[in-house]
Amino acid sequence: MASKAQTPAAPATPGFAYSALILGWLVPGAGHLLTRHWIRALLLFLAITAMFALGLAMQAKVYAPNTGDPLDMLGFAGDLGAGVLYFVARIFSLGASTVQLVTADYGTKFVVVAGLLNFVAAVDAHNLRIGRKL
Amino acid sequence: MTFTPSHFTAVLLFATFASVVFAITQRSTPRAMAKYGVYCWVLFVGSVVAASWLMYFIRK
């Protein structure tokens, strides 16, 4: 028997169902803006952007695609979660290409985790958008 | 601009940012979010402090 929590609700807003997911991935918190959760959007934007920026300030290694190293590929997948922030970091060559300081190792983790947290936030925005979460 | 925090400062920053995201995404009401955010933060920082003491005694 399906419980009430498992029953999908009607879409909260009409239009493209994945817009909050894609927008939330591209810009941290933007998916929540689309679902009109202003404070959540602001807090997510501040938390994820600050984490990413502090990571770069700690001389984080920003992973590139196609290095051939499996660990680098996982790091790239994490970094990519930050959306536009990652592309800006790559375009302007922010961060470092190799880890040379102890704090750079922390910073690398900050950047990867900021991307992973943004994935979680984008999925949450999608759930709000389709009415799975209130 | 470079930022060189101590290990503990990095832990506090990491715990704060991760707890904010966890709270917002894993709970539905503002009150539940606040409680869960504090819970996550305490677990992050508490586990680091506990692990630090454990390593201190192993080293001795």
N, CA and C atoms of all chains as a GROMACS GRO file, in nm:
protein
  582
    1MET      N    1   0.085  -0.119   0.000
    1MET     CA    2   0.000   0.000   0.000
    1MET      C    3   0.088   0.125   0.000
    2ALA      N    4   0.061   0.214  -0.090
    2ALA     CA    5   0.143   0.335  -0.096
    2ALA      C    6   0.106   0.430   0.017
    3SER      N    7   0.210   0.480   0.085
    3SER     CA    8   0.182   0.576   0.192
    3SER      C    9   0.161   0.714   0.132
    4LYS      N   10   0.115   0.805   0.216
    4LYS     CA   11   0.088   0.940   0.168
    4LYS      C   12   0.217   1.009   0.123
    5ALA      N   13   0.328   0.979   0.193
    5ALA     CA   14   0.456   1.043   0.159
    5ALA      C   15   0.508   0.996   0.024
    6GLN      N   16   0.471   0.874  -0.020
    6GLN     CA   17   0.524   0.822  -0.146
    6GLN      C   18   0.442   0.867  -0.266
    7THR      N   19   0.324   0.920  -0.243
    7THR     CA   20   0.237   0.960  -0.353
    7THR      C   21   0.286   1.091  -0.412
    8PRO      N   22   0.324   1.091  -0.542
    8PRO     CA   23   0.371   1.217  -0.601
    8PRO      C   24   0.258   1.319  -0.610
    9ALA      N   25   0.289   1.438  -0.574
    9ALA     CA   26   0.189   1.545  -0.578
    9ALA      C   27   0.191   1.610  -0.716
   10ALA      N   28   0.095   1.696  -0.742
   10ALA     CA   29   0.090   1.768  -0.868
   10ALA      C   30   0.205   1.868  -0.874
   11PRO      N   31   0.255   1.901  -0.994
   11PRO     CA   32   0.364   1.998  -1.006
   11PRO      C   33   0.327   2.131  -0.939
   12ALA      N   34   0.424   2.187  -0.866
   12ALA     CA   35   0.397   2.311  -0.794
   12ALA      C   36   0.373   2.426  -0.890
   13THR      N   37   0.447   2.426  -1.001
   13THR     CA   38   0.431   2.533  -1.100
   13THR      C   39   0.437   2.470  -1.239
   14PRO      N   40   0.366   2.526  -1.335
   14PRO     CA   41   0.371   2.470  -1.470
   14PRO      C   42   0.503   2.503  -1.537
   15GLY      N   43   0.528   2.436  -1.650
   15GLY     CA   44   0.651   2.462  -1.725
   15GLY      C   45   0.744   2.343  -1.722
   16PHE      N   46   0.867   2.367  -1.763
   16PHE     CA   47   0.968   2.262  -1.772
   16PHE      C   48   1.001   2.209  -1.632
   17ALA      N   49   0.980   2.079  -1.609
   17ALA     CA   50   0.992   2.022  -1.475
   17ALA      C   51   1.135   2.026  -1.420
   18TYR      N   52   1.235   2.023  -1.510
   18TYR     CA   53   1.374   2.016  -1.464
   18TYR      C   54   1.441   2.153  -1.458
   19SER      N   55   1.364   2.259  -1.473
   19SER     CA   56   1.424   2.394  -1.474
   19SER      C   57   1.492   2.426  -1.341
   20ALA      N   58   1.428   2.388  -1.229
   20ALA     CA   59   1.488   2.418  -1.098
   20ALA      C   60   1.616   2.338  -1.077
   21LEU      N   61   1.617   2.214  -1.127
   21LEU     CA   62   1.736   2.128  -1.114
   21LEU      C   63   1.853   2.189  -1.192
   22ILE      N   64   1.827   2.228  -1.315
   22ILE     CA   65   1.934   2.281  -1.401
   22ILE      C   66   1.980   2.418  -1.352
   23LEU      N   67   1.884   2.504  -1.321
   23LEU     CA   68   1.918   2.639  -1.273
   23LEU      C   69   1.991   2.631  -1.138
   24GLY      N   70   1.944   2.541  -1.051
   24GLY     CA   71   2.007   2.523  -0.920
   24GLY      C   72   2.149   2.470  -0.932
   25TRP      N   73   2.174   2.387  -1.035
   25TRP     CA   74   2.310   2.339  -1.057
   25TRP      C   75   2.399   2.452  -1.110
   26LEU      N   76   2.347   2.530  -1.204
   26LEU     CA   77   2.427   2.636  -1.265
   26LEU      C   78   2.465   2.744  -1.164
   27VAL      N   79   2.366   2.790  -1.086
   27VAL     CA   80   2.390   2.897  -0.987
   27VAL      C   81   2.339   2.849  -0.852
   28PRO      N   82   2.426   2.838  -0.752
   28PRO     CA   83   2.381   2.789  -0.620
   28PRO      C   84   2.263   2.871  -0.566
   29GLY      N   85   2.156   2.803  -0.530
   29GLY     CA   86   2.039   2.870  -0.473
   29GLY      C   87   1.937   2.917  -0.574
   30ALA      N   88   1.974   2.920  -0.702
   30ALA     CA   89   1.882   2.972  -0.805
   30ALA      C   90   1.759   2.883  -0.822
   31GLY      N   91   1.776   2.753  -0.801
   31GLY     CA   92   1.661   2.662  -0.810
   31GLY      C   93   1.557   2.693  -0.704
   32HIS      N   94   1.604   2.731  -0.586
   32HIS     CA   95   1.512   2.768  -0.479
   32HIS      C   96   1.447   2.903  -0.505
   33LEU      N   97   1.519   2.990  -0.576
   33LEU     CA   98   1.458   3.118  -0.617
   33LEU      C   99   1.338   3.091  -0.708
   34LEU      N  100   1.357   2.996  -0.799
   34LEU     CA  101   1.251   2.961  -0.893
   34LEU      C  102   1.127   2.908  -0.822
   35THR      N  103   1.149   2.838  -0.711
   35THR     CA  104   1.035   2.784  -0.635
   35THR      C  105   0.989   2.883  -0.527
   36ARG      N  106   1.041   3.003  -0.531
   36ARG     CA  107   1.002   3.114  -0.442
   36ARG      C  108   1.032   3.087  -0.295
   37HIS      N  109   1.145   3.020  -0.269
   37HIS     CA  110   1.193   3.003  -0.132
   37HIS      C  111   1.313   3.096  -0.117
   38TRP      N  112   1.284   3.224  -0.092
   38TRP     CA  113   1.386   3.328  -0.100
   38TRP      C  114   1.497   3.310   0.003
   39ILE      N  115   1.458   3.284   0.127
   39ILE     CA  116   1.560   3.276   0.233
   39ILE      C  117   1.648   3.152   0.214
   40ARG      N  118   1.584   3.041   0.178
   40ARG     CA  119   1.662   2.920   0.152
   40ARG      C  120   1.761   2.944   0.038
   41ALA      N  121   1.713   3.012  -0.066
   41ALA     CA  122   1.798   3.042  -0.182
   41ALA      C  123   1.919   3.126  -0.140
   42LEU      N  124   1.892   3.228  -0.060
   42LEU     CA  125   2.001   3.317  -0.016
   42LEU      C  126   2.103   3.242   0.068
   43LEU      N  127   2.054   3.162   0.164
   43LEU     CA  128   2.145   3.087   0.251
   43LEU      C  129   2.227   2.986   0.172
   44LEU      N  130   2.163   2.918   0.078
   44LEU     CA  131   2.237   2.820  -0.004
   44LEU      C  132   2.342   2.890  -0.089
   45PHE      N  133   2.303   3.003  -0.149
   45PHE     CA  134   2.398   3.077  -0.232
   45PHE      C  135   2.520   3.121  -0.149
   46LEU      N  136   2.491   3.177  -0.031
   46LEU     CA  137   2.600   3.225   0.054
   46LEU      C  138   2.690   3.110   0.100
   47ALA      N  139   2.630   3.001   0.146
   47ALA     CA  140   2.708   2.890   0.200
   47ALA      C  141   2.795   2.826   0.091
   48ILE      N  142   2.736   2.796  -0.023
   48ILE     CA  143   2.810   2.724  -0.128
   48ILE      C  144   2.912   2.814  -0.195
   49THR      N  145   2.872   2.938  -0.223
   49THR     CA  146   2.967   3.031  -0.289
   49THR      C  147   3.084   3.064  -0.196
   50ALA      N  148   3.054   3.087  -0.067
   50ALA     CA  149   3.161   3.117   0.028
   50ALA      C  150   3.256   2.999   0.041
   51MET      N  151   3.201   2.878   0.046
   51MET     CA  152   3.286   2.759   0.058
   51MET      C  153   3.377   2.746  -0.065
   52PHE      N  154   3.320   2.768  -0.183
   52PHE     CA  155   3.398   2.758  -0.307
   52PHE      C  156   3.506   2.868  -0.312
   53ALA      N  157   3.466   2.990  -0.276
   53ALA     CA  158   3.560   3.104  -0.283
   53ALA      C  159   3.673   3.088  -0.180
   54LEU      N  160   3.638   3.043  -0.059
   54LEU     CA  161   3.743   3.023   0.041
   54LEU      C  162   3.838   2.911  -0.001
   55GLY      N  163   3.782   2.809  -0.064
   55GLY     CA  164   3.867   2.701  -0.116
   55GLY      C  165   3.968   2.754  -0.216
   56LEU      N  166   3.920   2.838  -0.308
   56LEU     CA  167   4.012   2.897  -0.407
   56LEU      C  168   4.115   2.987  -0.339
   57ALA      N  169   4.070   3.061  -0.237
   57ALA     CA  170   4.164   3.149  -0.164
   57ALA      C  171   4.270   3.068  -0.090
   58MET      N  172   4.239   2.943  -0.060
   58MET     CA  173   4.338   2.855   0.005
   58MET      C  174   4.427   2.786  -0.098
   59GLN      N  175   4.424   2.834  -0.223
   59GLN     CA  176   4.504   2.780  -0.333
   59GLN      C  177   4.465   2.636  -0.367
   60ALA      N  178   4.334   2.612  -0.374
   60ALA     CA  179   4.284   2.479  -0.405
   60ALA      C  180   4.325   2.436  -0.545
   61LYS      N  181   4.338   2.306  -0.562
   61LYS     CA  182   4.357   2.252  -0.696
   61LYS      C  183   4.221   2.241  -0.761
   62VAL      N  184   4.206   2.303  -0.879
   62VAL     CA  185   4.080   2.294  -0.954
   62VAL      C  186   4.100   2.186  -1.060
   63TYR      N  187   4.023   2.078  -1.047
   63TYR     CA  188   4.042   1.963  -1.135
   63TYR      C  189   3.998   1.991  -1.278
   64ALA      N  190   4.072   1.933  -1.372
   64ALA     CA  191   4.038   1.945  -1.514
   64ALA      C  192   3.991   1.809  -1.565
   65PRO      N  193   3.912   1.808  -1.672
   65PRO     CA  194   3.869   1.679  -1.727
   65PRO      C  195   3.982   1.610  -1.804
   66ASN      N  196   3.967   1.481  -1.824
   66ASN     CA  197   4.057   1.403  -1.911
   66ASN      C  198   4.203   1.405  -1.870
   67THR      N  199   4.231   1.394  -1.739
   67THR     CA  200   4.371   1.383  -1.698
   67THR      C  201   4.415   1.238  -1.698
   68GLY      N  202   4.319   1.145  -1.701
   68GLY     CA  203   4.354   1.003  -1.703
   68GLY      C  204   4.364   0.940  -1.566
   69ASP      N  205   4.375   1.022  -1.461
   69ASP     CA  206   4.383   0.970  -1.324
   69ASP      C  207   4.240   0.956  -1.269
   70PRO      N  208   4.203   0.835  -1.222
   70PRO     CA  209   4.066   0.816  -1.172
   70PRO      C  210   4.030   0.909  -1.057
   71LEU      N  211   4.126   0.937  -0.968
   71LEU     CA  212   4.097   1.027  -0.856
   71LEU      C  213   4.072   1.169  -0.904
   72ASP      N  214   4.148   1.209  -1.007
   72ASP     CA  215   4.127   1.342  -1.067
   72ASP      C  216   3.989   1.351  -1.132
   73MET      N  217   3.947   1.239  -1.193
   73MET     CA  218   3.816   1.239  -1.259
   73MET      C  219   3.704   1.252  -1.154
   74LEU      N  220   3.722   1.188  -1.040
   74LEU     CA  221   3.623   1.203  -0.932
   74LEU      C  222   3.622   1.346  -0.879
   75GLY      N  223   3.742   1.402  -0.864
   75GLY     CA  224   3.753   1.541  -0.821
   75GLY      C  225   3.687   1.636  -0.919
   76PHE      N  226   3.706   1.606  -1.047
   76PHE     CA  227   3.643   1.688  -1.152
   76PHE      C  228   3.490   1.681  -1.142
   77ALA      N  229   3.438   1.559  -1.118
   77ALA     CA  230   3.292   1.544  -1.104
   77ALA      C  231   3.240   1.626  -0.986
   78GLY      N  232   3.316   1.626  -0.877
   78GLY     CA  233   3.276   1.706  -0.760
   78GLY      C  234   3.281   1.855  -0.790
   79ASP      N  235   3.393   1.898  -0.850
   79ASP     CA  236   3.409   2.041  -0.884
   79ASP      C  237   3.299   2.089  -0.978
   80LEU      N  238   3.265   2.003  -1.074
   80LEU     CA  239   3.165   2.040  -1.176
   80LEU      C  240   3.029   2.071  -1.113
   81GLY      N  241   3.005   2.016  -0.994
   81GLY     CA  242   2.878   2.040  -0.926
   81GLY      C  243   2.855   2.186  -0.893
   82ALA      N  244   2.961   2.265  -0.887
   82ALA     CA  245   2.947   2.407  -0.852
   82ALA      C  246   2.894   2.489  -0.969
   83GLY      N  247   2.877   2.427  -1.087
   83GLY     CA  248   2.816   2.496  -1.201
   83GLY      C  249   2.899   2.611  -1.253
   84VAL      N  250   2.838   2.728  -1.259
   84VAL     CA  251   2.904   2.847  -1.316
   84VAL      C  252   3.031   2.882  -1.238
   85LEU      N  253   3.029   2.859  -1.106
   85LEU     CA  254   3.148   2.890  -1.025
   85LEU      C  255   3.270   2.813  -1.077
   86TYR      N  256   3.249   2.687  -1.113
   86TYR     CA  257   3.359   2.605  -1.165
   86TYR      C  258   3.410   2.661  -1.298
   87PHE      N  259   3.316   2.696  -1.387
   87PHE     CA  260   3.357   2.746  -1.518
   87PHE      C  261   3.432   2.879  -1.505
   88VAL      N  262   3.386   2.964  -1.413
   88VAL     CA  263   3.457   3.091  -1.389
   88VAL      C  264   3.598   3.064  -1.338
   89ALA      N  265   3.609   2.969  -1.244
   89ALA     CA  266   3.742   2.935  -1.189
   89ALA      C  267   3.835   2.883  -1.298
   90ARG      N  268   3.781   2.804  -1.389
   90ARG     CA  269   3.864   2.748  -1.496
   90ARG      C  270   3.902   2.855  -1.599
   91ILE      N  271   3.804   2.940  -1.634
   91ILE     CA  272   3.830   3.044  -1.736
   91ILE      C  273   3.936   3.142  -1.687
   92PHE      N  274   3.926   3.182  -1.558
   92PHE     CA  275   4.021   3.280  -1.506
   92PHE      C  276   4.141   3.216  -1.436
   93SER      N  277   4.156   3.085  -1.451
   93SER     CA  278   4.269   3.011  -1.392
   93SER      C  279   4.285   3.040  -1.243
   94LEU      N  280   4.175   3.039  -1.171
   94LEU     CA  281   4.180   3.061  -1.026
   94LEU      C  282   4.225   2.931  -0.958
   95GLY      N  283   4.273   2.943  -0.835
   95GLY     CA  284   4.321   2.826  -0.765
   95GLY      C  285   4.459   2.787  -0.814
   96ALA      N  286   4.496   2.662  -0.795
   96ALA     CA  287   4.628   2.615  -0.834
   96ALA      C  288   4.615   2.486  -0.913
   97SER      N  289   4.719   2.456  -0.993
   97SER     CA  290   4.714   2.331  -1.070
   97SER      C  291   4.765   2.213  -0.990
   98THR      N  292   4.849   2.242  -0.888
   98THR     CA  293   4.897   2.136  -0.799
   98THR      C  294   4.886   2.182  -0.654
   99VAL      N  295   4.876   2.085  -0.563
   99VAL     CA  296   4.867   2.117  -0.420
   99VAL      C  297   5.008   2.130  -0.364
  100GLN      N  298   5.042   2.252  -0.317
  100GLN     CA  299   5.178   2.274  -0.266
  100GLN      C  300   5.180   2.314  -0.120
  101LEU      N  301   5.065   2.348  -0.063
  101LEU     CA  302   5.058   2.389   0.077
  101LEU      C  303   4.960   2.297   0.150
  102VAL      N  304   4.973   2.293   0.283
  102VAL     CA  305   4.877   2.214   0.361
  102VAL      C  306   4.737   2.272   0.346
  103THR      N  307   4.729   2.405   0.350
  103THR     CA  308   4.597   2.469   0.337
  103THR      C  309   4.539   2.449   0.197
  104ALA      N  310   4.625   2.428   0.098
  104ALA     CA  311   4.574   2.401  -0.037
  104ALA      C  312   4.500   2.268  -0.041
  105ASP      N  313   4.545   2.174   0.043
  105ASP     CA  314   4.475   2.045   0.050
  105ASP      C  315   4.336   2.065   0.111
  106TYR      N  316   4.328   2.147   0.215
  106TYR     CA  317   4.196   2.179   0.273
  106TYR      C  318   4.110   2.248   0.166
  107GLY      N  319   4.171   2.343   0.097
  107GLY     CA  320   4.097   2.421  -0.003
  107GLY      C  321   4.043   2.334  -0.114
  108THR      N  322   4.123   2.235  -0.156
  108THR     CA  323   4.077   2.144  -0.260
  108THR      C  324   3.951   2.070  -0.215
  109LYS      N  325   3.950   2.029  -0.089
  109LYS     CA  326   3.831   1.962  -0.035
  109LYS      C  327   3.714   2.058  -0.026
  110PHE      N  328   3.740   2.182   0.011
  110PHE     CA  329   3.632   2.282   0.017
  110PHE      C  330   3.566   2.297  -0.121
  111VAL      N  331   3.647   2.306  -0.225
  111VAL     CA  332   3.592   2.327  -0.360
  111VAL      C  333   3.512   2.204  -0.406
  112VAL      N  334   3.567   2.085  -0.382
  112VAL     CA  335   3.496   1.963  -0.423
  112VAL      C  336   3.365   1.950  -0.345
  113VAL      N  337   3.370   1.972  -0.213
  113VAL     CA  338   3.248   1.955  -0.132
  113VAL      C  339   3.145   2.064  -0.165
  114ALA      N  340   3.191   2.185  -0.198
  114ALA     CA  341   3.097   2.289  -0.238
  114ALA      C  342   3.019   2.243  -0.362
  115GLY      N  343   3.089   2.180  -0.455
  115GLY     CA  344   3.022   2.127  -0.574
  115GLY      C  345   2.923   2.016  -0.540
  116LEU      N  346   2.964   1.925  -0.452
  116LEU     CA  347   2.875   1.815  -0.413
  116LEU      C  348   2.753   1.867  -0.338
  117LEU      N  349   2.774   1.967  -0.251
  117LEU     CA  350   2.661   2.025  -0.178
  117LEU      C  351   2.565   2.095  -0.274
  118ASN      N  352   2.621   2.154  -0.381
  118ASN     CA  353   2.534   2.219  -0.479
  118ASN      C  354   2.449   2.118  -0.555
  119PHE      N  355   2.505   1.998  -0.578
  119PHE     CA  356   2.424   1.891  -0.638
  119PHE      C  357   2.305   1.860  -0.548
  120VAL      N  358   2.331   1.847  -0.416
  120VAL     CA  359   2.226   1.816  -0.320
  120VAL      C  360   2.120   1.927  -0.320
  121ALA      N  361   2.167   2.052  -0.322
  121ALA     CA  362   2.074   2.166  -0.321
  121ALA      C  363   1.990   2.170  -0.449
  122ALA      N  364   2.052   2.136  -0.563
  122ALA     CA  365   1.978   2.137  -0.690
  122ALA      C  366   1.870   2.028  -0.691
  123VAL      N  367   1.902   1.911  -0.637
  123VAL     CA  368   1.802   1.804  -0.629
  123VAL      C  369   1.689   1.844  -0.534
  124ASP      N  370   1.724   1.914  -0.426
  124ASP     CA  371   1.621   1.961  -0.333
  124ASP      C  372   1.528   2.061  -0.402
  125ALA      N  373   1.587   2.150  -0.483
  125ALA     CA  374   1.505   2.247  -0.558
  125ALA      C  375   1.412   2.174  -0.655
  126HIS      N  376   1.464   2.068  -0.717
  126HIS     CA  377   1.381   1.989  -0.810
  126HIS      C  378   1.264   1.925  -0.734
  127ASN      N  379   1.292   1.871  -0.616
  127ASN     CA  380   1.185   1.810  -0.536
  127ASN      C  381   1.079   1.913  -0.496
  128LEU      N  382   1.122   2.034  -0.466
  128LEU     CA  383   1.026   2.141  -0.436
  128LEU      C  384   0.945   2.176  -0.560
  129ARG      N  385   1.013   2.179  -0.672
  129ARG     CA  386   0.948   2.217  -0.798
  129ARG      C  387   0.837   2.119  -0.838
  130ILE      N  388   0.865   1.988  -0.823
  130ILE     CA  389   0.766   1.889  -0.867
  130ILE      C  390   0.669   1.854  -0.755
  131GLY      N  391   0.684   1.915  -0.637
  131GLY     CA  392   0.589   1.893  -0.530
  131GLY      C  393   0.618   1.771  -0.443
  132ARG      N  394   0.735   1.709  -0.461
  132ARG     CA  395   0.771   1.594  -0.378
  132ARG      C  396   0.806   1.638  -0.236
  133LYS      N  397   0.856   1.762  -0.223
  133LYS     CA  398   0.888   1.817  -0.091
  133LYS      C  399   0.812   1.948  -0.076
  134LEU      N  400   0.766   1.974   0.044
  134LEU     CA  401   0.692   2.098   0.067
  134LEU      C  402   0.780   2.203   0.131
  135MET      N  403   4.455   3.699  -0.361
  135MET     CA  404   4.422   3.689  -0.218
  135MET      C  405   4.442   3.545  -0.172
  136THR      N  406   4.517   3.529  -0.066
  136THR     CA  407   4.534   3.394  -0.011
  136THR      C  408   4.478   3.389   0.130
  137PHE      N  409   4.432   3.274   0.167
  137PHE     CA  410   4.370   3.252   0.298
  137PHE      C  411   4.435   3.126   0.356
  138THR      N  412   4.498   3.141   0.470
  138THR     CA  413   4.567   3.025   0.530
  138THR      C  414   4.515   3.002   0.671
  139PRO      N  415   4.400   2.938   0.684
  139PRO     CA  416   4.343   2.914   0.816
  139PRO      C  417   4.416   2.799   0.888
  140SER      N  418   4.398   2.796   1.019
  140SER     CA  419   4.448   2.680   1.093
  140SER      C  420   4.356   2.561   1.062
  141HIS      N  421   4.401   2.444   1.101
  141HIS     CA  422   4.319   2.324   1.076
  141HIS      C  423   4.182   2.339   1.143
  142PHE      N  424   4.183   2.390   1.268
  142PHE     CA  425   4.057   2.400   1.342
  142PHE      C  426   3.963   2.504   1.279
  143THR      N  427   4.020   2.616   1.233
  143THR     CA  428   3.936   2.717   1.166
  143THR      C  429   3.874   2.659   1.040
  144ALA      N  430   3.953   2.580   0.967
  144ALA     CA  431   3.900   2.516   0.846
  144ALA      C  432   3.786   2.421   0.882
  145VAL      N  433   3.802   2.350   0.994
  145VAL     CA  434   3.695   2.258   1.039
  145VAL      C  435   3.568   2.336   1.071
  146LEU      N  436   3.583   2.448   1.143
  146LEU     CA  437   3.466   2.527   1.180
  146LEU      C  438   3.394   2.581   1.056
  147LEU      N  439   3.470   2.630   0.960
  147LEU     CA  440   3.410   2.682   0.837
  147LEU      C  441   3.340   2.571   0.760
  148PHE      N  442   3.408   2.459   0.746
  148PHE     CA  443   3.351   2.346   0.672
  148PHE      C  444   3.221   2.301   0.738
  149ALA      N  445   3.224   2.286   0.870
  149ALA     CA  446   3.106   2.239   0.944
  149ALA      C  447   2.990   2.337   0.927
  150THR      N  448   3.020   2.466   0.931
  150THR     CA  449   2.914   2.566   0.921
  150THR      C  450   2.846   2.562   0.783
  151PHE      N  451   2.927   2.564   0.677
  151PHE     CA  452   2.869   2.566   0.542
  151PHE      C  453   2.795   2.436   0.511
  152ALA      N  454   2.854   2.323   0.547
  152ALA     CA  455   2.789   2.195   0.518
  152ALA      C  456   2.660   2.180   0.599
  153SER      N  457   2.661   2.228   0.723
  153SER     CA  458   2.542   2.215   0.808
  153SER      C  459   2.426   2.299   0.754
  154VAL      N  460   2.458   2.418   0.702
  154VAL     CA  461   2.353   2.504   0.644
  154VAL      C  462   2.285   2.431   0.527
  155VAL      N  463   2.366   2.373   0.439
  155VAL     CA  464   2.308   2.304   0.322
  155VAL      C  465   2.232   2.179   0.366
  156PHE      N  466   2.289   2.102   0.456
  156PHE     CA  467   2.219   1.981   0.503
  156PHE      C  468   2.085   2.018   0.567
  157ALA      N  469   2.085   2.121   0.650
  157ALA     CA  470   1.962   2.160   0.720
  157ALA      C  471   1.852   2.198   0.622
  158ILE      N  472   1.888   2.280   0.523
  158ILE     CA  473   1.788   2.328   0.427
  158ILE      C  474   1.735   2.215   0.339
  159THR      N  475   1.824   2.124   0.301
  159THR     CA  476   1.783   2.021   0.205
  159THR      C  477   1.720   1.898   0.271
  160GLN      N  478   1.749   1.875   0.399
  160GLN     CA  479   1.701   1.751   0.461
  160GLN      C  480   1.578   1.771   0.550
  161ARG      N  481   1.539   1.894   0.576
  161ARG     CA  482   1.422   1.920   0.660
  161ARG      C  483   1.329   2.018   0.588
  162SER      N  484   1.202   2.021   0.632
  162SER     CA  485   1.101   2.100   0.560
  162SER      C  486   1.062   2.230   0.629
  163THR      N  487   1.061   2.231   0.762
  163THR     CA  488   1.016   2.351   0.832
  163THR      C  489   1.136   2.428   0.888
  164PRO      N  490   1.124   2.560   0.901
  164PRO     CA  491   1.236   2.639   0.952
  164PRO      C  492   1.286   2.593   1.089
  165ARG      N  493   1.193   2.556   1.177
  165ARG     CA  494   1.234   2.512   1.311
  165ARG      C  495   1.313   2.381   1.304
  166ALA      N  496   1.264   2.287   1.222
  166ALA     CA  497   1.334   2.159   1.206
  166ALA      C  498   1.470   2.180   1.139
  167MET      N  499   1.476   2.277   1.046
  167MET     CA  500   1.603   2.307   0.979
  167MET      C  501   1.705   2.358   1.079
  168ALA      N  502   1.661   2.450   1.166
  168ALA     CA  503   1.753   2.508   1.265
  168ALA      C  504   1.805   2.400   1.358
  169LYS      N  505   1.716   2.314   1.405
  169LYS     CA  506   1.757   2.208   1.497
  169LYS      C  507   1.853   2.110   1.428
  170TYR      N  508   1.822   2.073   1.306
  170TYR     CA  509   1.906   1.977   1.234
  170TYR      C  510   2.042   2.039   1.196
  171GLY      N  511   2.040   2.167   1.164
  171GLY     CA  512   2.165   2.236   1.132
  171GLY      C  513   2.260   2.238   1.251
  172VAL      N  514   2.205   2.271   1.366
  172VAL     CA  515   2.288   2.271   1.489
  172VAL      C  516   2.337   2.130   1.520
  173TYR      N  517   2.250   2.031   1.502
  173TYR     CA  518   2.285   1.891   1.527
  173TYR      C  519   2.402   1.849   1.436
  174CYS      N  520   2.392   1.881   1.307
  174CYS     CA  521   2.500   1.846   1.213
  174CYS      C  522   2.630   1.916   1.251
  175TRP      N  523   2.620   2.043   1.286
  175TRP     CA  524   2.739   2.121   1.320
  175TRP      C  525   2.811   2.061   1.440
  176VAL      N  526   2.732   2.028   1.542
  176VAL     CA  527   2.790   1.969   1.663
  176VAL      C  528   2.854   1.833   1.630
  177LEU      N  529   2.789   1.755   1.546
  177LEU     CA  530   2.847   1.626   1.508
  177LEU      C  531   2.978   1.644   1.430
  178PHE      N  532   2.979   1.738   1.336
  178PHE     CA  533   3.102   1.763   1.259
  178PHE      C  534   3.217   1.802   1.351
  179VAL      N  535   3.193   1.905   1.432
  179VAL     CA  536   3.301   1.959   1.516
  179VAL      C  537   3.334   1.860   1.628
  180GLY      N  538   3.231   1.801   1.687
  180GLY     CA  539   3.253   1.707   1.797
  180GLY      C  540   3.333   1.586   1.753
  181SER      N  541   3.304   1.534   1.634
  181SER     CA  542   3.378   1.417   1.587
  181SER      C  543   3.524   1.451   1.559
  182VAL      N  544   3.549   1.574   1.512
  182VAL     CA  545   3.688   1.615   1.487
  182VAL      C  546   3.764   1.628   1.618
  183VAL      N  547   3.700   1.688   1.719
  183VAL     CA  548   3.765   1.704   1.850
  183VAL      C  549   3.791   1.565   1.911
  184ALA      N  550   3.694   1.475   1.901
  184ALA     CA  551   3.710   1.340   1.956
  184ALA      C  552   3.823   1.265   1.884
  185ALA      N  553   3.825   1.277   1.750
  185ALA     CA  554   3.932   1.210   1.674
  185ALA      C  555   4.069   1.269   1.707
  186SER      N  556   4.072   1.400   1.732
  186SER     CA  557   4.199   1.465   1.766
  186SER      C  558   4.253   1.412   1.898
  187TRP      N  559   4.165   1.401   1.999
  187TRP     CA  560   4.208   1.347   2.128
  187TRP      C  561   4.251   1.201   2.114
  188LEU      N  562   4.181   1.126   2.033
  188LEU     CA  563   4.215   0.985   2.010
  188LEU      C  564   4.356   0.975   1.951
  189MET      N  565   4.385   1.059   1.851
  189MET     CA  566   4.518   1.056   1.789
  189MET      C  567   4.625   1.102   1.887
  190TYR      N  568   4.590   1.197   1.975
  190TYR     CA  569   4.684   1.245   2.077
  190TYR      C  570   4.725   1.131   2.169
  191PHE      N  571   4.627   1.051   2.213
  191PHE     CA  572   4.659   0.942   2.305
  191PHE      C  573   4.728   0.826   2.233
  192ILE      N  574   4.697   0.804   2.107
  192ILE     CA  575   4.767   0.700   2.030
  192ILE      C  576   4.914   0.738   2.016
  193ARG      N  577   4.938   0.866   1.992
  193ARG     CA  578   5.075   0.914   1.973
  193ARG      C  579   5.156   0.900   2.101
  194LYS      N  580   5.089   0.923   2.216
  194LYS     CA  581   5.158   0.909   2.345
  194LYS      C  582   5.184   0.761   2.372
   0.00000   0.00000   0.00000
